[in-house]
Amino acid sequence: MSKLEELVQRFSATPILFVGSGMSRRYLSLPDWKGLLERLAKIINDDEFTYSSYESRAKSLELKAGLMPKVAELIQIDFDEKWFANPSIRTVERSILEQIKNNGLSPFKAEIAALIQKETEINQEYLEEIKKLAQISEKSIAGVITTNYDSFLEDTLKGFTTYVGQTQLIFSSIHGIAEIYKIHGSIESPESIVINEKDYFMFEEKSAYLAAKLMTIFMEFPIIFMGYSISDTNIQKIIKSIVDCLDEQQVAMLADRFIFIEYRENMNGVEISPFTMMIDQKPLIMKKIILSDFMLLYNALSKKKTKLPVKILRRFKEELYNYTVTNVPTANLRVAALDDTRVDDEELVLAIGKVSDLGLKGLKGIDGNEWYRDIVLDDLEFTADEMLEYAFPKVSRQNSAKLPIHKYLNQATKEFPECRELANKLNFDLIISPSLKKQRKSRGEYTSVAQIWIHEKASLE
């Protein structure tokens, strides 16, 4: 077992990936932040020094959120002005034009989204790595946090639920597994893109709320930072917002959970070493892994698996959460009556599986009320054969063999001699209760279900 595999095996759970633009450059050959702004600046003025002039201006101004957001702000002002004045530079679709016209969407952000979408193309050199990443996402990756705008992660990690922007993340009931958090926005919603100084200022204003939302994830899962530089101010600020909520003992616990991946071109093998990042005088110790071939990392991660696919685990958590909040079971969450004081806590069981597998066993536990309900409403989602084979023996004993079964016998594809014999002995008077018989005159002289249906159909519908 390699040192990298040993490190992964010591994880307490499958990891969360924290993904930066380096991954988009690697797998989609997309530009970095500066390269993106250079492209937009050139549309304003096709001169090789256009971007440099904006950067120079930005350095002479107050930088409330750093240099790059200020550069983006200056370019956005001039770009939006030219976009409105010059239709020839517009490339966005009609639906986006409507958003610009009616909702105040910035043309700058709209064109950024269009540019990324247009130039997104899988880098064939790393196709095997991408396939491996998709494969291990089924059981070896708990979730993803990213500052990238592109759709690479949603396209690659099938079955993951995506949350776009801080607001959606803060006001949603996240479950911490099989989810992608696009905290800087997405090309699918251009207005959500965080790129200029105002965007970053607002992002930092809400960072405490975001940190609170992600706190459980950071404390329970290993976090692997990929596609970032250790000196990246964005990632440092995000980590700071988390660390600010922790005491020294809790910060020390992160040492075994924080892994920083550093790419080094043409490197053979893997180098693992401790690394310390100072966060406002608080030393944050983490592991640094230096490599060139990401397949080495993905192969190591593939050895750490959950028993079930993470998208199934998320579905289960979501169903259980919704039931806890609403007290209403769904088609995918069946809840039996547990009010019986004879049922001890240790007898309760949570089961995950296909209805066809678990449901048949559950059929043995249905009662007479559920049997009658299904006769009328047909809502148990089981075949007549299954009802007669699995449910009937017990329900019949509980109801002194006085059960309506003609419906199921009529629909059954198998032979059930005992049920058929019982059906031949039963009539309407044997099935209904004595109290109903006494009240028969007040309810009408009915001697069969068919008569009730014929005469009361209108009122029943």
C-alpha positions, 0 to 999 in steps of 0.5 A, spaced: 500 500 500 502 506 497 503 512 502 497 516 499 493 510 499 495 509 507 493 516 508 486 515 504 485 509 508 485 513 515 480 518 513 474 517 517 469 518 512 469 519 504 472 526 502 469 532 500 472 535 494 474 543 494 475 544 487 478 551 484 479 553 477 485 549 476 481 543 475 477 547 469 484 549 466 486 541 466 480 538 464 476 543 459 482 548 457 478 554 460 482 560 461 484 562 469 481 568 472 486 573 469 485 570 462 477 570 462 478 578 463 483 579 458 478 576 453 473 581 455 477 587 455 479 585 448 472 585 446 472 593 449 478 594 445 482 590 441 489 592 443 494 587 446 495 592 452 488 593 454 488 589 460 494 591 462 491 598 462 485 596 467 490 593 471 494 599 472 488 603 473 486 598 479 492 598 482 491 606 483 485 605 487 482 603 493 482 595 493 476 593 498 476 586 495 483 585 492 486 587 485 482 582 481 475 584 483 477 591 482 480 589 475 473 586 473 469 592 476 473 597 471 472 592 465 465 591 467 463 598 466 466 599 460 464 592 457 456 593 459 457 600 456 459 598 449 455 592 449 449 596 449 451 601 444 454 596 439 449 590 437 455 586 433 458 584 440 452 580 443 453 573 443 448 571 448 441 567 446 434 570 446 432 568 453 438 571 456 437 578 452 430 578 455 434 577 462 438 583 460 432 587 458 427 585 463 431 583 470 437 588 469 442 582 468 449 585 466 451 583 459 458 582 462 456 576 466 452 574 461 457 574 456 462 571 461 457 565 461 456 564 454 464 564 453 465 559 458 459 555 455 462 556 448 469 554 449 467 548 454 471 542 451 473 536 454 481 535 454 482 528 451 489 528 454 485 527 461 479 523 458 481 517 463 482 521 469 475 524 468 472 517 467 476 515 473 473 521 477 466 520 474 467 512 477 469 514 484 464 519 485 459 513 486 461 511 492 468 515 494 466 522 494 461 525 499 460 531 495 464 537 492 464 545 494 467 549 488 468 556 486 468 554 479 462 557 474 463 552 469 458 545 469 464 540 469 462 537 475 455 537 474 456 533 468 461 528 471 458 527 477 452 524 475 446 524 480 449 529 485 444 535 487 447 542 485 446 548 489 448 555 486 450 561 490 450 563 497 443 565 497 441 558 495 445 554 499 444 558 506 436 558 505 436 550 503 436 544 507 442 541 505 444 534 507 452 534 506 452 528 501 452 527 493 451 535 493 455 540 489 455 547 492 457 552 487 459 558 492 461 563 486 455 562 482 454 558 475 454 559 468 447 556 468 445 563 472 449 568 470 447 573 475 449 569 480 457 569 478 461 572 483 467 576 479 467 584 481 468 588 487 461 589 489 460 581 488 466 579 493 464 584 498 457 582 498 460 574 498 464 576 504 458 580 508 455 573 508 461 569 509 459 567 516 452 565 514 456 560 509 461 558 514 455 556 519 452 552 514 458 548 512 461 547 519 458 540 520 461 538 513 468 541 515 468 538 522 465 531 519 469 530 512 476 530 510 476 536 505 481 535 499 483 542 496 484 541 488 485 546 483 488 552 487 494 555 489 496 555 496 497 563 496 490 564 493 486 569 497 479 567 495 481 560 498 484 563 504 478 567 506 473 561 505 478 557 510 478 563 515 471 564 515 471 557 517 477 557 522 474 564 525 468 559 528 473 554 531 477 554 538 484 552 538 482 545 539 477 544 534 482 547 529 487 542 531 482 537 529 482 539 522 490 537 521 487 530 519 482 532 515 485 538 510 489 535 504 491 540 499 493 538 492 499 541 489 500 540 481 507 540 479 509 538 472 512 532 470 513 530 477 514 522 478 510 519 483 507 523 490 510 527 495 506 528 502 508 533 507 505 537 513 504 544 511 502 550 515 497 556 513 497 562 518 490 564 519 490 571 523 495 568 528 492 561 528 496 556 525 492 551 521 496 545 519 494 540 513 497 535 509 500 537 502 500 532 496 504 534 490 503 530 484 502 531 476 498 525 475 491 525 478 490 518 477 494 516 483 489 520 487 483 518 484 486 510 485 487 511 492 480 515 493 477 509 490 479 504 495 475 508 500 468 507 499 461 507 502 457 501 502 451 504 498 452 509 492 452 516 495 446 519 491 442 513 494 444 515 501 443 523 500 436 520 497 435 517 504 437 523 508 432 527 504 426 523 505 428 522 512 429 529 513 422 531 510 418 526 514 421 529 520 419 536 518 412 534 515 410 528 519 408 526 512 411 519 509 412 519 501 412 514 496 419 512 497 419 512 505 414 507 508 413 508 516 409 503 520 405 505 526 409 505 532 405 507 537 404 500 540 408 501 547 410 494 547 415 496 541 422 497 544 427 502 541 431 496 540 426 493 535 426 499 530 429 498 524 431 502 518 431 499 511 434 501 505 432 497 498 428 496 492 420 496 494 420 489 490 425 486 495 423 490 502 416 491 501 414 483 500 417 482 507 413 488 509 406 485 506 406 480 512 405 486 517 399 489 514 393 489 518 385 489 516 384 496 515 390 496 510 387 490 506 380 494 506 383 500 504 387 497 498 380 494 496 377 500 495 383 505 493 388 500 490 394 504 494 399 499 496 402 498 490 403 490 490 400 485 485 394 481 487 399 475 487 403 478 492 397 480 496 394 473 497 401 470 498 404 474 503 399 478 506 393 474 506 395 468 511 396 473 517 391 478 516 386 472 515 387 469 522 387 476 525 380 477 522 377 470 523 378 468 515 372 474 514 376 478 508 373 480 501 378 477 497 374 476 490 378 482 487 385 479 488 383 472 486 380 475 479 386 479 478 391 473 480 395 470 475 397 464 480 392 459 483 391 459 490 386 453 492 385 455 499 383 462 498 379 460 492 375 455 497 374 461 502 371 465 497 366 460 495 364 460 502 364 467 503 358 472 502 356 479 504 353 478 510 359 474 513 364 479 511 360 485 514 359 486 522 353 485 526 352 493 527 352 494 520 347 489 519 343 492 524 343 499 521 342 496 514 335 498 513 337 506 515 342 505 510 338 501 504 337 494 503 343 492 500 346 485 499 352 486 495 358 491 494 355 491 487 348 494 489 352 499 493 356 501 487 350 502 482 345 505 487 350 510 491 355 511 485 353 518 484 354 520 491 361 516 492 364 520 486 
